[in-house]
Amino acid sequence: MKITIKALMELAVIVHNHSGIVLKKNKAYLIENRLHPLMEEYCFSCFEDLIAGAKNSSQLTSRIVDLMTTNETSFFRDKRPFVLLKEKLLPDWQTNQGQNRSQLNIWSCACATGQEVYSIAITLMEYFKEKIFDHNIKIKASDISDSAIVKASRGRYSDYEVSRGLSTVQLHTYFTKEDPHWKIKDELRSMAYFEKTNLLHPEIASGGFDIIFCRNVAIYFSKTDRRRLFHSLSACLLL
C-alpha cells in the first residue's frame, strides 16, 4: 500500500505535533512498512483513511507515533557517556553538591526500552558501592512511546538484549533469571520512575536535575526544535 506525497505531508504534521519527530519525503517506504499492520488492524484501505481516523482519535494518534518512534538501544550504548558519568560527573557532584545534600536527580530523556536507565543505575552502583544507600537517588526515565515505557518499567530483557553491552559479571550481579527473560534486580529498578513525555512540550522546563542524558533523540528534530529542546533542558539543570 503506497502513501501519496499529500498523505505523507499530513502524516508528518501529525507526528511532528505530537512528538517533534520530522518525517521526510525519503522516508515513505519506512512509513509504509511500519504503519501497514496498523492499517490492516483498523481495516483502512488507504493512508487518507488512517489520517482521518487519527484526527478523531488520540489513541490512534498515539499508536502512529509509537510505531514511528525508533527504539533501537542497548546497554552501555557507546560506553563513553557512562565512563564520563563515573569518572567525571559523579565525582564533581560529590565535591560540589554531595557534601551538602544526599539527593541525586538524573533524567534519561529518551529512555526507549530502558537499557540506558539501567546502565545509569549500574554505573551508580559500581561508583558508590555500599555507600549508595547513603544517597536518595532518583532517575526519571521518559519517552514518547507508550510501548517503550511499558517495557522499560518492567525491566525484563531477552538473552539477546542482555548480550548487547553487559559483561557476564554485570549480568549475574544486577539481573536475575526468570525464564525466558532476565529481570533487573529490585534495588536498581527502585531508583527509576517512568513517565511518558513529549520533550517539546513547554512544561518539561521544570524540576531540578543534577545530570541529564539526552542522546540519540534530537537527531530526529528540526534545528529549531533542537534549540528549543536544549534551552528547556538547560533550564531543568541545577547549576
BATI-5450 format. One line per 10 residues: number of its first residue (from 0); their letters; for each residue y, x, z of N, C-alpha, C. Coordinates in Angstrom, 2 decimals, padded with zeros to 5 digits. Layout:
BATI-5450
NUM	a	Y X Z Y X Z Y X Z ~ ...
//
This chain:
BATI-5450
0	mkitikalme	-001.19 000.85 000.00 000.00 000.00 000.00 001.25 000.89 000.00 ~ 002.05 000.79 -001.05 003.20 001.65 -001.21 004.44 001.03 -000.56 ~ 005.30 001.90 -000.07 006.56 001.45 000.52 007.69 001.69 -000.47 ~ 008.57 000.73 -000.64 009.70 000.89 -001.54 010.80 001.69 -000.84 ~ 011.70 002.25 -001.63 012.81 003.01 -001.06 013.65 002.12 -000.15 ~ 013.89 000.89 -000.56 014.69 -000.04 000.24 014.01 -000.31 001.59 ~ 012.70 -000.56 001.55 011.96 -000.82 002.79 011.93 000.42 003.67 ~ 011.78 001.59 003.05 011.77 002.83 003.82 013.09 003.02 004.55 ~ 014.20 002.74 003.86 015.52 002.91 004.47 015.72 001.92 005.62 ~ 015.25 000.69 005.44 015.37 -000.30 006.52 014.51 000.10 007.72
10	lavivhnhsg	013.31 000.58 007.43 012.42 001.02 008.48 013.00 002.23 009.21 ~ 013.65 003.11 008.45 014.26 004.29 009.04 015.36 003.91 010.03 ~ 016.11 002.87 009.71 017.17 002.40 010.61 016.57 001.87 011.91 ~ 015.50 001.09 011.79 014.84 000.53 012.98 014.32 001.65 013.87 ~ 013.62 002.62 013.28 013.04 003.71 014.05 014.13 004.56 014.69 ~ 015.19 004.84 013.94 016.28 005.65 014.47 016.98 004.95 015.62 ~ 017.23 003.66 015.48 017.94 002.92 016.53 017.15 002.86 017.83 ~ 015.84 002.92 017.73 015.01 002.78 018.92 014.45 004.10 019.45 ~ 014.63 005.19 018.70 014.05 006.45 019.15 014.89 007.68 018.83 ~ 015.80 007.55 017.85 016.56 008.71 017.41 015.86 009.52 016.33
20	ivlkknkayl	014.61 009.19 016.05 013.85 009.92 015.03 014.39 009.59 013.65 ~ 014.60 010.62 012.84 015.10 010.46 011.48 013.93 010.49 010.50 ~ 013.74 009.40 009.78 012.70 009.33 008.74 013.35 009.60 007.38 ~ 012.88 010.62 006.72 013.45 010.99 005.43 012.60 010.43 004.28 ~ 013.20 010.38 003.10 012.53 009.79 001.94 011.24 010.51 001.60 ~ 011.18 011.81 001.88 009.96 012.55 001.54 008.82 012.30 002.53 ~ 009.05 011.41 003.50 008.01 011.06 004.47 007.32 009.75 004.13 ~ 007.50 009.27 002.91 006.95 007.97 002.52 005.43 007.93 002.73 ~ 004.73 008.98 002.31 003.26 008.99 002.45 002.86 008.94 003.92 ~ 003.57 009.69 004.76 003.28 009.71 006.19 003.47 008.33 006.80
30	ienrlhplme	004.55 007.67 006.41 004.85 006.32 006.92 003.75 005.34 006.49 ~ 003.40 005.39 005.21 002.35 004.50 004.70 001.03 004.72 005.44 ~ 000.69 005.98 005.65 -000.59 006.32 006.28 -000.64 005.86 007.74 ~ 000.44 006.10 008.48 000.45 005.77 009.91 000.58 004.28 010.17 ~ 001.28 003.57 009.31 001.53 002.15 009.56 000.51 001.22 008.89 ~ -000.32 001.78 008.04 -001.29 000.94 007.32 -002.21 000.15 008.27 ~ -002.78 000.78 009.32 -003.63 -000.01 010.23 -002.87 -001.14 010.93 ~ -001.61 -000.92 011.25 -000.80 -001.95 011.89 -000.55 -003.11 010.92 ~ -000.32 -002.76 009.67 -000.12 -003.79 008.63 -001.36 -004.67 008.52 ~ -002.53 -004.04 008.53 -003.78 -004.79 008.43 -003.98 -005.66 009.67
40	eycfscfedl	-003.66 -005.13 010.83 -003.83 -005.88 012.08 -003.02 -007.17 012.08 ~ -001.80 -007.08 011.56 -000.91 -008.24 011.54 -001.00 -009.04 010.23 ~ -001.87 -008.58 009.33 -002.06 -009.26 008.04 -000.78 -009.32 007.21 ~ 000.01 -008.24 007.27 001.20 -008.16 006.44 000.80 -007.66 005.06 ~ 001.33 -008.29 004.04 000.97 -007.92 002.67 001.89 -006.84 002.10 ~ 003.04 -006.62 002.75 003.97 -005.61 002.26 004.82 -005.12 003.44 ~ 005.51 -004.00 003.24 006.33 -003.43 004.30 007.53 -004.30 004.63 ~ 007.99 -005.08 003.66 009.09 -006.01 003.92 008.71 -007.03 005.00 ~ 007.44 -007.48 004.97 006.96 -008.42 005.99 006.91 -007.74 007.36 ~ 006.49 -006.49 007.37 006.45 -005.72 008.62 007.85 -005.60 009.21
50	iagaknssql	008.81 -005.27 008.38 010.19 -005.11 008.84 010.75 -006.42 009.37 ~ 010.47 -007.51 008.66 010.92 -008.83 009.11 010.31 -009.16 010.48 ~ 009.03 -008.83 010.64 008.37 -009.09 011.91 008.96 -008.26 013.03 ~ 009.29 -006.99 012.74 009.85 -006.10 013.75 011.21 -006.57 014.23 ~ 011.99 -007.18 013.34 013.32 -007.66 013.71 013.25 -008.82 014.70 ~ 012.09 -009.48 014.76 011.92 -010.62 015.66 010.96 -010.34 016.81 ~ 010.50 -009.10 016.92 009.52 -008.79 017.96 009.75 -007.38 018.50 ~ 010.19 -007.28 019.74 010.37 -005.97 020.36 009.04 -005.26 020.55 ~ 007.97 -006.03 020.75 006.64 -005.44 020.91 006.19 -004.77 019.62 ~ 006.41 -005.44 018.49 006.03 -004.86 017.21 006.89 -003.63 016.91
60	tsrivdlmtt	008.16 -003.70 017.24 009.04 -002.55 017.05 008.54 -001.36 017.85 ~ 008.13 -001.59 019.09 007.60 -000.51 019.93 006.33 000.07 019.32 ~ 005.50 -000.77 018.74 004.27 -000.29 018.10 004.61 000.62 016.92 ~ 005.61 000.22 016.14 006.03 001.03 014.99 006.54 002.39 015.44 ~ 007.43 002.38 016.43 007.99 003.63 016.94 006.87 004.51 017.50 ~ 005.94 003.89 018.21 004.82 004.62 018.79 004.01 005.33 017.70 ~ 003.77 004.65 016.61 002.98 005.23 015.52 003.73 006.32 014.77 ~ 005.06 006.22 014.76 005.86 007.21 014.04 006.20 008.42 014.91 ~ 005.80 008.38 016.17 006.07 009.50 017.07 004.97 010.54 016.94 ~ 005.37 011.80 016.82 004.42 012.89 016.72 004.08 013.38 018.12
70	netsffrdkr	002.82 013.23 018.52 002.40 013.61 019.87 001.53 014.86 019.88 ~ 001.70 015.72 018.91 000.96 016.98 018.88 001.43 017.86 020.04 ~ 000.50 018.30 020.85 000.84 019.13 022.00 -000.39 019.86 022.47 ~ -000.22 020.75 023.43 -001.34 021.46 024.03 -000.88 022.05 025.35 ~ -001.82 022.48 026.17 -001.46 023.09 027.44 -000.81 024.46 027.18 ~ 000.25 024.74 027.93 000.97 026.01 027.83 001.35 026.33 026.39 ~ 001.82 025.31 025.69 002.18 025.48 024.28 003.29 026.52 024.14 ~ 003.09 027.49 023.31 004.00 028.60 023.01 004.11 029.60 024.16 ~ 003.61 029.28 025.34 003.49 030.17 026.50 004.83 030.68 027.04 ~ 005.75 031.12 026.17 006.97 031.77 026.65 007.80 030.93 027.62
80	pfvllkekll	007.96 029.62 027.37 008.74 028.84 028.34 008.14 028.84 029.74 ~ 006.82 028.93 029.84 006.16 028.90 031.14 006.22 030.27 031.82 ~ 006.23 031.32 031.01 006.48 032.66 031.55 007.90 032.73 032.09 ~ 008.85 032.18 031.33 010.24 032.15 031.77 010.38 031.35 033.07 ~ 009.69 030.21 033.15 009.73 029.39 034.35 009.25 030.19 035.56 ~ 008.14 030.89 035.39 007.50 031.60 036.51 008.25 032.87 036.90 ~ 008.76 033.59 035.91 009.33 034.91 036.18 010.84 034.92 036.34 ~ 011.51 033.86 035.87 012.98 033.83 035.92 013.53 032.59 036.63 ~ 013.17 031.40 036.15 013.81 030.18 036.63 013.46 029.86 038.08 ~ 012.19 029.98 038.43 011.79 029.68 039.81 012.32 030.71 040.81
90	pdwqtnqgqn	012.27 032.02 040.50 012.90 032.98 041.42 014.40 032.75 041.58 ~ 015.08 032.41 040.48 016.51 032.12 040.57 016.77 030.89 041.42 ~ 015.93 029.87 041.26 016.09 028.66 042.07 015.91 028.98 043.55 ~ 014.91 029.78 043.87 014.68 030.15 045.26 015.87 030.90 045.84 ~ 016.45 031.78 045.03 017.58 032.57 045.51 018.83 031.73 045.69 ~ 019.09 030.84 044.75 020.36 030.10 044.74 020.30 028.75 045.43 ~ 019.13 028.09 045.39 019.03 026.73 045.94 017.94 026.58 046.99 ~ 016.85 027.27 046.80 015.68 027.05 047.63 015.87 027.34 049.11 ~ 016.83 028.22 049.42 017.07 028.55 050.82 017.79 027.42 051.55 ~ 018.50 026.58 050.77 019.31 025.52 051.38 018.65 024.15 051.30
100	rsqlniwsca	017.74 023.96 050.35 017.10 022.66 050.23 015.69 022.84 049.68 ~ 014.81 021.96 050.07 013.41 022.07 049.66 013.10 021.24 048.42 ~ 014.06 020.41 047.98 013.84 019.52 046.83 013.98 020.29 045.52 ~ 012.94 020.21 044.69 012.96 020.83 043.36 012.67 019.75 042.34 ~ 013.63 019.48 041.46 013.50 018.42 040.45 013.42 019.03 039.06 ~ 012.36 018.70 038.34 012.15 019.19 036.98 011.93 017.99 036.07 ~ 012.43 018.08 034.85 012.27 016.98 033.89 011.62 017.51 032.62 ~ 010.51 016.89 032.24 009.87 017.13 030.94 010.28 015.98 030.04 ~ 011.23 016.24 029.13 011.91 015.17 028.39 011.01 014.43 027.40 ~ 010.20 015.16 026.71 009.31 014.55 025.71 007.90 015.00 026.03
110	catgqevysi	007.32 014.36 027.02 006.07 014.87 027.60 004.85 014.59 026.76 ~ 004.98 013.74 025.73 003.82 013.38 024.88 002.66 012.93 025.77 ~ 001.48 013.50 025.60 000.31 013.05 026.35 000.09 013.83 027.65 ~ 001.12 014.56 028.09 001.12 015.11 029.43 000.78 016.57 029.61 ~ 000.36 017.25 028.54 -000.05 018.64 028.71 001.09 019.52 029.21 ~ 002.33 019.25 028.74 003.46 020.04 029.22 003.70 019.82 030.70 ~ 003.62 018.57 031.12 003.85 018.22 032.53 002.88 018.97 033.44 ~ 001.61 018.92 033.10 000.61 019.56 033.95 000.62 021.08 033.81 ~ 001.10 021.59 032.69 001.30 023.03 032.56 002.41 023.49 033.51 ~ 003.46 022.67 033.63 004.53 022.95 034.59 003.98 022.93 036.01
120	aitlmeyfke	003.19 021.90 036.32 002.62 021.76 037.67 001.71 022.94 038.02 ~ 000.90 023.37 037.06 000.02 024.52 037.29 000.84 025.78 037.53 ~ 001.90 025.96 036.74 002.79 027.11 036.92 003.40 027.12 038.31 ~ 003.80 025.95 038.78 004.36 025.84 040.13 003.32 026.21 041.18 ~ 002.10 025.73 041.01 001.04 026.06 041.95 000.76 027.56 041.96 ~ 000.75 028.17 040.78 000.48 029.60 040.69 001.63 030.42 041.25 ~ 002.84 029.90 041.18 004.00 030.65 041.68 004.14 030.52 043.20 ~ 004.14 029.28 043.70 004.36 029.06 045.13 003.10 029.29 045.97 ~ 001.92 029.15 045.34 000.65 029.29 046.04 000.59 028.35 047.25 ~ 000.19 028.86 048.41 000.02 027.99 049.58 001.35 027.46 050.11
130	kifdhnikik	002.46 028.05 049.70 003.77 027.60 050.17 004.32 026.43 049.35 ~ 003.56 025.98 048.37 004.05 024.89 047.53 004.31 023.63 048.34 ~ 003.57 023.45 049.41 003.73 022.24 050.21 004.96 022.32 051.14 ~ 005.65 023.47 051.12 006.92 023.59 051.84 008.06 022.95 051.06 ~ 007.79 022.59 049.81 008.83 022.06 048.92 008.49 020.63 048.50 ~ 009.52 019.85 048.32 009.36 018.49 047.80 009.61 018.55 046.29 ~ 008.52 018.62 045.55 008.62 018.84 044.10 008.38 017.54 043.35 ~ 009.30 017.22 042.44 009.17 016.04 041.61 009.36 016.44 040.15 ~ 008.40 016.06 039.32 008.51 016.31 037.88 008.63 014.97 037.18 ~ 009.80 014.70 036.61 009.97 013.49 035.81 009.39 013.75 034.42
140	asdisdsaiv	008.51 012.87 033.98 007.89 013.00 032.67 008.24 011.78 031.84 ~ 008.90 011.98 030.72 009.34 010.84 029.91 008.95 011.02 028.45 ~ 008.80 009.90 027.78 008.52 009.90 026.35 008.89 008.53 025.80 ~ 009.09 008.46 024.49 009.42 007.19 023.83 008.16 006.40 023.50 ~ 007.01 007.07 023.52 005.75 006.45 023.11 005.03 005.82 024.29 ~ 004.75 004.52 024.20 004.02 003.83 025.26 002.62 004.41 025.45 ~ 001.90 004.63 024.35 000.52 005.11 024.45 000.48 006.53 025.02 ~ 001.46 007.35 024.66 001.50 008.71 025.19 001.74 008.71 026.70 ~ 002.65 007.86 027.15 002.94 007.76 028.59 001.69 007.31 029.36 ~ 000.98 006.35 028.82 -000.22 005.85 029.48 -001.25 006.98 029.63
150	kasrgrysdy	-001.49 007.71 028.55 -002.47 008.80 028.59 -002.01 009.90 029.54 ~ -000.73 010.25 029.48 -000.21 011.31 030.33 -000.35 010.96 031.81 ~ -000.05 009.71 032.14 -000.11 009.30 033.54 -001.54 009.30 034.08 ~ -002.51 009.08 033.20 -003.91 009.11 033.64 -004.41 010.52 033.88 ~ -003.86 011.49 033.13 -004.25 012.88 033.34 -005.70 013.19 033.05 ~ -006.26 012.52 032.04 -007.66 012.72 031.67 -007.73 013.25 030.24 ~ -008.50 014.34 030.04 -008.50 015.02 028.75 -009.92 015.37 028.31 ~ -010.09 015.42 027.00 -011.40 015.75 026.42 -011.67 017.25 026.50 ~ -012.91 017.62 026.21 -013.27 019.05 026.16 -012.38 019.79 025.16 ~ -012.13 019.15 024.02 -011.29 019.79 023.00 -009.88 020.00 023.52
160	evsrglstvq	-009.32 018.99 024.19 -007.93 019.09 024.66 -007.77 020.17 025.72 ~ -008.73 020.29 026.65 -008.59 021.31 027.69 -008.90 022.70 027.15 ~ -009.55 022.78 025.99 -009.84 024.09 025.39 -008.60 024.71 024.76 ~ -007.55 023.90 024.60 -006.33 024.37 023.93 -005.30 024.79 024.99 ~ -005.32 026.06 025.34 -004.27 026.61 026.20 -004.66 026.92 027.62 ~ -005.72 026.32 028.13 -006.14 026.56 029.51 -007.19 027.66 029.57 ~ -007.05 028.53 030.58 -008.11 029.51 030.81 -009.25 028.82 031.55 ~ -010.41 029.46 031.56 -011.55 028.90 032.28 -011.25 028.77 033.76 ~ -010.54 029.75 034.31 -010.18 029.72 035.73 -009.25 028.55 036.01 ~ -008.24 028.36 035.17 -007.31 027.24 035.36 -008.02 025.90 035.25
170	lhtyftkedp	-008.91 025.79 034.29 -009.63 024.53 034.09 -010.42 024.16 035.34 ~ -011.17 025.11 035.91 -012.03 024.79 037.04 -011.26 024.76 038.37 ~ -010.06 025.33 038.38 -009.24 025.29 039.59 -008.44 024.01 039.69 ~ -007.94 023.52 038.57 -006.98 022.42 038.61 -007.50 021.10 038.03 ~ -008.73 021.09 037.54 -009.32 019.88 036.97 -010.68 019.62 037.60 ~ -011.09 018.38 037.59 -012.45 018.02 037.97 -013.13 017.35 036.78 ~ -014.41 017.56 036.64 -015.16 017.00 035.52 -015.56 015.57 035.84 ~ -015.14 014.65 034.98 -015.56 013.25 035.06 -016.05 012.87 033.67 ~ -017.32 013.10 033.41 -017.87 012.94 032.06 -017.40 011.64 031.40 ~ -016.97 011.74 030.14 -016.92 012.95 029.31 -015.55 013.65 029.35
180	hwkikdelrs	-014.75 013.42 030.39 -013.40 013.94 030.46 -013.23 014.96 031.59 ~ -012.08 015.63 031.54 -011.61 016.46 032.64 -010.36 015.78 033.21 ~ -010.29 015.64 034.54 -009.19 014.95 035.18 -008.37 015.91 036.02 ~ -007.05 015.87 035.86 -006.17 016.72 036.65 -006.32 016.36 038.12 ~ -006.32 017.35 038.99 -006.51 017.08 040.42 -005.30 016.35 041.01 ~ -005.56 015.59 042.05 -004.54 014.71 042.62 -003.31 015.46 043.10 ~ -003.48 016.65 043.64 -002.32 017.38 044.18 -001.33 017.77 043.08 ~ -001.82 017.93 041.84 -000.91 018.18 040.73 -000.39 016.87 040.15 ~ -001.27 015.90 040.03 -000.84 014.60 039.49 000.25 013.99 040.36 ~ 000.20 014.19 041.67 001.17 013.58 042.57 002.57 014.17 042.43
190	mayfektnll	002.69 015.32 041.77 004.02 015.90 041.56 004.81 015.12 040.51 ~ 004.13 014.41 039.62 004.78 013.83 038.44 004.94 012.32 038.56 ~ 006.02 011.83 037.97 006.18 010.39 037.78 006.60 010.17 036.33 ~ 006.19 009.04 035.75 006.27 008.85 034.31 007.15 007.65 033.98 ~ 007.99 007.82 032.97 008.91 006.77 032.54 009.04 006.78 031.01 ~ 009.08 005.59 030.43 009.42 005.50 029.02 010.93 005.67 028.89 ~ 011.36 006.59 028.03 012.78 006.91 027.93 013.18 007.17 026.49 ~ 014.27 006.56 026.08 014.92 006.91 024.81 015.99 007.94 025.13 ~ 015.81 009.15 024.68 016.70 010.25 025.03 018.13 010.06 024.54 ~ 018.32 009.14 023.61 019.67 008.94 023.08 020.41 007.80 023.77
200	hpeiasggfd	019.79 007.16 024.74 020.50 006.14 025.50 021.46 006.78 026.47 ~ 022.66 006.24 026.61 023.68 006.84 027.49 023.23 006.99 028.93 ~ 022.37 006.10 029.42 022.03 006.11 030.84 021.19 007.31 031.26 ~ 020.72 008.13 030.30 019.95 009.30 030.72 020.86 010.33 031.39 ~ 022.16 010.27 031.14 023.09 011.27 031.68 023.38 011.01 033.15 ~ 022.33 010.95 033.95 022.48 010.74 035.37 021.31 011.40 036.08 ~ 021.49 011.65 037.34 020.42 012.30 038.10 020.58 013.80 038.07 ~ 020.12 014.45 039.12 020.27 015.90 039.23 018.96 016.63 039.07 ~ 018.87 017.46 038.05 017.66 018.24 037.80 017.97 019.73 037.86 ~ 017.05 020.47 038.46 017.21 021.91 038.53 016.79 022.58 037.23
210	iifcrnvaiy	015.78 022.02 036.58 015.24 022.58 035.34 014.87 021.43 034.41 ~ 015.22 021.56 033.13 014.87 020.54 032.15 014.12 021.20 030.99 ~ 012.95 020.68 030.67 012.21 021.09 029.48 012.50 020.08 028.39 ~ 013.08 020.54 027.29 013.32 019.68 026.13 012.88 020.45 024.90 ~ 011.63 020.25 024.51 011.04 021.07 023.47 010.39 020.21 022.39 ~ 010.54 020.64 021.15 009.85 020.01 020.01 010.16 018.53 019.86 ~ 011.36 018.13 020.24 011.76 016.73 020.04 013.07 016.64 019.26 ~ 014.04 017.50 019.58 015.33 017.43 018.91 015.23 017.75 017.42 ~ 014.15 018.39 017.00 013.97 018.71 015.58 013.85 017.44 014.74 ~ 013.53 016.31 015.37 013.39 015.06 014.64 014.70 014.26 014.62
220	fsktdrrrlf	015.76 014.80 015.27 017.03 014.10 015.35 018.03 014.66 014.32 ~ 019.05 013.87 014.04 020.15 014.37 013.20 020.98 015.37 014.00 ~ 021.83 016.13 013.33 022.68 017.11 014.01 023.60 016.43 015.03 ~ 024.12 015.28 014.66 024.99 014.55 015.58 024.24 014.11 016.82 ~ 023.04 013.59 016.63 022.24 013.14 017.77 021.79 014.31 018.63 ~ 021.54 015.46 018.02 021.17 016.65 018.80 022.30 017.04 019.73 ~ 023.51 017.09 019.20 024.66 017.45 020.04 024.83 016.46 021.18 ~ 024.67 015.19 020.86 024.81 014.16 021.90 023.72 014.31 022.96 ~ 022.50 014.59 022.52 021.40 014.77 023.44 021.66 015.95 024.38 ~ 022.03 017.10 023.81 022.21 018.29 024.64 023.40 018.13 025.59
230	hslsaclll	024.42 017.41 025.16 025.55 017.11 026.05 025.08 016.26 027.23 ~ 024.25 015.27 026.95 023.74 014.41 028.01 022.85 015.18 028.96 ~ 021.99 016.04 028.41 021.09 016.80 029.26 021.84 017.78 030.16 ~ 022.89 018.38 029.62 023.69 019.32 030.43 024.34 018.60 031.60 ~ 024.70 017.32 031.39 025.30 016.54 032.47 024.29 016.19 033.55 ~ 022.99 016.32 033.23 021.94 015.99 034.20 021.56 017.19 035.06 ~ 022.03 018.37 034.70 021.65 019.58 035.43 022.49 019.78 036.68 ~ 021.86 020.25 037.73 022.58 020.67 038.93 023.06 022.08 038.71 ~ 024.36 022.24 038.59 024.91 023.57 038.32 025.68 024.09 039.51
//
